[in-house]
């Protein structure tokens, strides 16, 4: 459970930093970096949802 909590916290940090970098890339008109960071945000959100489902299932048991 502690590993999942730590992983969830790291995912939150990664999402926040990636959104910051996406915003910065948009302001500097670096569209290649913007696309990369948006893809990274999508993957991190997918992993976040997956880990939340695992924790929810663990609580049921």
N, C-alpha and C positions, 0 to 999 in steps of 0.2 A: 504494500500500500504506500509506503514511504517513497519507493522508487517512482511510482505513478504520480505522486504529488510533486516530486521534484521535476519529473519530466513535464508535467502540466505547467509548472511555473516557468520552466525554460521555454516551452512553447509560447507562453504569453509574452515573455521577453522578446522572443524571436519575431512574433507578429508585430509587436509595437515598434521594434527597430526597423523591420522591413517596411512598415507603413511610413515611418519617418524618412527612410532612404527613397521610397517611391515619391513622396512629396517633394523631397529635395531634387530628385532627378527630373520631376515634372517642371519645377521652377527653373532649372538650368537647361531645359529642353534636351535632355539626354534620354531619348525615347527607347533606345536599346536597353539601358539600365532599368528604365521604368517597366518595360515588359518583363524583364527578368525578376524584378522585385515583386511584381504583381503575381507572377507564377509561383514564386516562393511563398507569398502570403496565402495563396489558394492551397498549396500543399500543407502548410503549417495549420491552417484552419481545418483541413480534412483530418490531419493527425490529432488535432485537439478534440474534434467531435468523436473520433474513434476511441480515444482514451477516456473521455467522459462516459461513453457507453460502457466501457469495461468497468469503470468504477461504479456505475449505477448497477450493473449486474452483480458485482461483488457485494454490494450492500444488500441486495435481495437475498443472497445466500446466507 
